[in-house]
Structures are given as structure tokens and as C-alpha cells.
Amino acid sequence: MRVEVIRAWPHRYQSVALELPLGACVADALAVCGFDGLEQASAIAVHGVVVAPDAPLNEGDRVEVLRPLQVDPKEARRRRARKPAP
């Protein structure tokens, strides 16, 4: 089965298409994707839904390596609200 593993940064992304055997799980895809630094991922998702490493994969799934937030979303909103209007 074909799946895609992707990770992204603010202005770039890295993607790899994989051919895995039927019954493969998320951990299998991560093991063969070739990305370094996966231990720093804050979570793993399939099509935007956070999953466990033992979650089974289906044909065409997109495995997303999620990085930690750099700024708390509530704090970012407070900062934007404090800026004067143009």
C-alpha cells in the first residue's frame, strides 16, 4: 500500500512516498521514512487526527509529523490584540 509521510516548517516541508506491506502501522512508516530528529516530534497524525504509533495505516494515508508549538496560541492572540490598529 502507498502512504505519504510529511513534516513541515513555516516556509518549507519535506515529504516522502512509501510503499508498505498491508497491515503496516504508523511506527512502520516512521521507521523507513528516513527523516532524522523524529524523537523531537510532539505528536503524529494521520490526515490531521492525532494517532498512536501502533495505529494501522490504509492505502493513501498521509502521516504527519507534528512539531512542538513555538508560542502558546493564547499568548499569540494577546500579542496581536495589543498591537495598535493601522
Sequence and secondary structure as in RCSB ss.txt:
>XXXX:A:sequence
MRVEVIRAWPHRYQSVALELPLGACVADALAVCGFDGLEQASAIAVHGVVVAPDAPLNEGDRVEVLRPLQVDPKE
ARRRRARKPAP
>XXXX:A:secstr
 EEEEEEEETTEEEEEEEE  TT BHHHHHHHS  S GGG SEEEETTEEE TT B  TT EEEEE   SS HHH
HHHHHHHS   
